[in-house]
Amino acid sequence: MTEFCYTILTTWFSGEPAVDLGRGQRSGSFMQRQVGPVALRLVVTELATACLVACRGSLDEASEAYVTATFAEIDSPAVVNLGGLSWIDETGMSVLLHAKRRLERRGHSFSVINAPMAIRRALEEAGLGELLAG
């Protein structure tokens, strides 16, 4: 099992190693970047049969590039736990939908679990209830 974590914060912290997404390097360290007034933390755990992605914070335009890069590295079935998500906007929904379609084109499944009621409602109202069906 390999676990790595990407953290996007509004402030800089010293002493933490960074993950260079541009080169596709992975490690068990934290990536910290200033992206605006929101924060998102992704913890990705690679198992033998699937990749688990736990989200905490806000999935929106400010975190789009980092989330897209994270999902682009996944080439196995994905289970995305939205239990810690407090906000999602149209951009965040689009990122999830594109990740689902990309993985399905490659023959992998994409499941969203534990979406809080407000997030579930937002996805359903946007016509993206398909993301919630495993």
N, C-alpha and C positions, 0 to 999 in steps of 0.2 A: 504494500500500500504506500502510495506517495501522496503527501499532502503539501500544498503550497498555498500561500495566502497573499492576496493583493488587497491593500488598503489604500483608499483614496481619502485624504484628509484635507481640511482647510488650513492646516498649519504645518510647518516643517518640524521634524524632530531629528535630532542628531544621534549618531551612533547606530542607526539601523541600516543594514545593508539593503540595497535596492535590487529589484528584478528588472532586467532590461527586456521589456516586451518586444522591442524591435528585433532582437536577436533570438527570441523564443526561449531564453534561458528560464529555467524553473528552479526554485529552491524553496526551502521552508521559511523563507524570510518575508519581510513586509516591504511592500512598495508604497512609498508615500509621495504624493504629489499635491501641490496646491491647485485646486480646480474650481474654487468658488465657495459659495455659502452652504454647500451641501456635502455630505460625507457618504461614502459607500464602502462597504467591506465585503469582499468576496473570499470565501474559503473554498478552495477546490481540492477535493480528495479523490485521487485516482484509485479505483479498486480494480480487481481482475476483470469484472464484467461491465462496469459502468463508471462514470465520472459523476461525483456528487458536487454540486455547486450550491453553497449556502450564501444567501444574500442578506446583508444587514444595512439599513439606511435608506437612501434615496436613489432610485434608478431613473435617471433623467438625462437631459442633454449634457449636463456637466460631466457625467461619468460615461457617456456613450463610447468614446474611443477606447477606454480601458476595458469596458465590458465586452465590446466587439472583439478586441484583441484576445481577451481571455477565451471567449467562445470559439474563436478561429483556431485556437490551439487544440481544441477537443476533437478527437476523432474516434469516439466510442459512444455508446448510449449515454445520455445525460439525464440526470434527475436534478432539477433545480428547486431548492427549498427557499420559498419566499417568506417563510415564517418571521424573519426579522426585518422585512421590508416595511418601511413607514410611508413611502411615497413612490408613485410611478406616474410618469407623464407619457405623452404620445411617443416620444423618442425612446423611452424605456420599453414601451410595448413593442415598438418596431424592432428593437434589438432582439427581444425574445422571439418574436415571430420569424425574423431572418435566421436566427440560430436554429430554431426548430426546422425550418425548411431546408437549411444547409445540411443538417445532420440527417434528415429523412432522405434527401437526395443521395446521400452516401450509404443509405441502408441502416441507419441507426435510429433508435427511438429518442424522443425528447419528452420528458414529463415535468410538469410543474406541480409541486406539492406544498401544502401548508400555507397557502395564500391567505393572509388576513382578510376578513370580510370586506373591508373598504377596497383592497386591491382586487379581490375577486369581482366585486361589483363594477369597478372601473374597467376591468378586462371584458366583462360580459357586456357592459353598455357600449363599449367600443366595437363590439362584434367579434371579440377575440376569445370567446369562451372555449374555442378549440385548444388554446394553450393549457387550459385547466384539465382537459381530458387526457389521461395518461395513455 
